[in-house]
Amino acid sequence: MTDFIVNWIVWGGYFGIFLLMALENIIPPIPSEVIMGLGGIAVAREQMEILPLILWGTAGTTAGNVFWYEIGRRLGYERFQPFVERHGRWLTMDWDDVCRVRSFFHHHGGWVIFVFRFMPTFRTLISLPAGMAAMPLGRFLVMTFLGSAIWNSVLAGAGYFLGTRFAELDRYVGPVGIALTVVALAYYAWRVVTWKPRG
């Protein structure tokens, strides 16, 4: 299974990495850990180069986050409330959660964008309050790109390490990837079923 996915990524090339990383931040089909990790394995097999992999992957991450930044900026803080109240169960959050994130963002400044790029859940979510708070786009792009470049480098490096040291990687990468996907879907389903508005 690993060979198939790695070959598919290599077939798509660096632009394919860009698209996957952009989509991962909009409607996550595949976690970035898997995309960049398998890209690192392709580097270990001398099918890709490490620097273009990181740059294209980071550009895709940035583009995906700009999507949510623009939604936040166009909706604005107040106009976002009816959407959250109507779809709170599927978002598994209510308006109080949004208020807390916005307040935290305003109090701690733009460095939050950089730091949150290392957090699995919040690295995309934080783009919404950044847009709603009308953070300057240039600053948002710089902080997003820098934080994402570091994180993607770690993921690609981990993939490279595995690709050069484990000949039978496919034996456990496939099952682990499937297991992680099942766990993530089950956790989301549990959140939807058990979610109750604070009000």
C-alpha positions in Angstrom: 0.0 0.0 0.0 2.8 2.4 0.9 4.4 1.8 -2.6 1.1 2.7 -4.3 0.6 5.9 -2.4 4.2 7.0 -2.7 4.1 6.3 -6.5 0.9 8.3 -6.8 2.4 11.3 -5.0 5.5 11.1 -7.2 3.2 10.9 -10.3 1.4 14.0 -9.2 4.7 15.8 -8.7 5.3 18.8 -6.6 2.1 20.5 -7.8 0.3 17.4 -6.6 1.8 17.9 -3.2 0.7 21.6 -3.3 -2.9 20.6 -4.1 -3.0 17.9 -1.4 -1.7 20.2 1.2 -4.1 22.9 0.2 -7.1 20.6 0.3 -5.8 19.1 3.7 -6.4 22.6 5.2 -9.8 23.1 3.5 -11.6 19.8 3.6 -9.0 17.3 5.1 -8.9 14.2 2.8 -5.5 13.1 4.0 -3.6 14.4 7.1 -0.5 16.5 6.3 1.5 14.1 8.4 0.8 11.4 5.8 1.3 13.6 2.8 4.6 15.1 3.8 5.8 11.9 5.5 5.3 9.9 2.3 6.9 12.7 0.4 9.9 12.3 2.6 9.9 8.6 1.8 9.9 9.5 -1.9 13.0 11.7 -1.2 14.7 8.7 0.4 14.0 6.7 -2.7 15.5 9.5 -4.8 12.2 10.1 -6.5 11.8 13.7 -5.2 14.0 16.4 -3.8 13.7 17.6 -0.2 13.7 21.4 -0.7 11.1 21.6 -3.5 9.0 19.1 -1.5 9.0 21.4 1.6 8.5 24.6 -0.4 5.6 23.3 -2.5 4.0 21.6 0.5 4.3 24.8 2.6 2.9 26.9 -0.3 -0.1 24.5 -0.4 -0.6 24.8 3.4 -0.5 28.6 3.2 -3.0 28.6 0.3 -5.4 26.4 2.2 -5.2 28.7 5.3 -5.8 31.8 3.1 -9.1 30.2 2.1 -10.3 30.2 5.8 -8.7 33.6 6.4 -10.7 35.1 3.6 -13.9 33.5 4.8 -13.3 35.0 8.3 -12.5 38.4 6.8 -15.6 38.5 4.5 -18.0 37.1 7.1 -16.8 39.3 9.9 -17.2 38.5 13.5 -20.9 39.3 13.9 -22.0 37.7 10.6 -20.4 34.4 11.6 -22.7 33.9 14.6 -25.8 32.7 12.8 -23.8 30.1 10.9 -22.3 28.7 14.2 -25.6 28.7 15.9 -27.2 26.9 13.0 -24.5 24.3 12.4 -22.9 24.1 15.9 -23.5 20.4 16.2 -21.6 19.6 13.0 -18.9 22.1 13.9 -18.9 20.7 17.4 -18.6 24.2 18.9 -20.9 27.0 19.9 -20.6 30.8 19.9 -18.8 30.9 23.3 -16.0 28.8 21.8 -15.6 31.3 18.9 -15.6 34.2 21.4 -12.9 32.6 23.5 -10.7 31.9 20.4 -11.2 35.5 19.2 -10.4 37.0 22.7 -7.3 34.8 22.9 -6.2 35.9 19.5 -6.6 39.6 20.3 -4.8 39.4 23.6 -1.8 37.4 22.3 -1.2 38.9 18.9 0.1 37.6 15.6 2.7 35.1 17.2 -0.3 32.8 17.8 -0.5 32.2 14.0 3.1 31.0 14.0 2.8 28.8 17.1 -0.6 27.3 16.2 1.0 25.8 13.0 2.4 23.1 15.2 -1.0 22.1 16.7 -3.0 19.4 14.9 -6.5 20.8 15.6 -6.0 24.6 15.7 -3.5 25.2 12.9 -6.3 25.7 10.4 -9.0 26.9 12.9 -6.9 29.9 13.9 -7.1 31.3 10.3 -10.8 32.2 10.8 -10.3 34.5 13.8 -7.3 36.0 12.1 -9.5 37.0 9.2 -12.3 38.2 11.4 -9.9 40.3 13.4 -8.7 41.8 10.1 -5.1 40.8 10.7 -2.9 42.3 7.9 -2.7 39.8 5.1 1.1 40.1 4.7 1.7 39.4 8.3 -0.6 36.4 8.2 1.1 35.0 5.2 4.6 35.4 6.6 3.7 33.8 10.0 1.7 31.0 8.3 4.5 30.2 5.8 7.3 30.2 8.4 5.5 28.1 11.0 4.3 25.6 8.3 7.7 25.4 6.7 9.2 24.2 10.0 6.4 21.7 10.7 6.5 20.4 7.1 10.3 20.0 7.3 9.9 17.9 10.5 7.3 15.7 8.8 9.4 15.3 5.6 12.5 14.6 7.6 10.7 11.9 9.6 9.5 10.3 6.3 13.0 10.4 5.0 14.4 8.8 8.1 11.8 6.0 7.9 12.4 5.5 4.2 16.1 5.0 4.6 15.9 2.7 7.6 12.9 0.4 7.2 12.8 -1.9 4.2 9.4 -3.3 5.3 7.7 0.0 6.0 4.6 -1.1 4.2 3.9 -3.7 6.8 2.8 -1.2 9.4 2.3 2.2 7.6 -0.8 1.0 5.8 -2.6 -0.4 8.8 -1.5 2.5 11.0 -2.8 5.0 8.4 -6.2 3.2 8.2 -6.4 3.0 12.0 -5.7 6.7 12.4 -8.4 7.5 9.9 -10.9 5.3 11.6 -10.1 6.8 15.0 -10.4 10.3 13.7 -13.8 9.6 12.1 -15.0 7.8 15.3 -13.9 10.7 17.5 -15.7 13.2 15.3 -18.8 11.1 15.2 -18.7 10.9 19.0 -18.3 14.7 19.3 -21.3 15.2 17.0 -23.5 12.7 18.9 -22.6 14.0 22.4 -22.3 17.7 21.6 -24.6 20.0 23.6 -24.8 23.8 23.4 -23.7 25.5 26.6 -26.7 27.8 26.5 
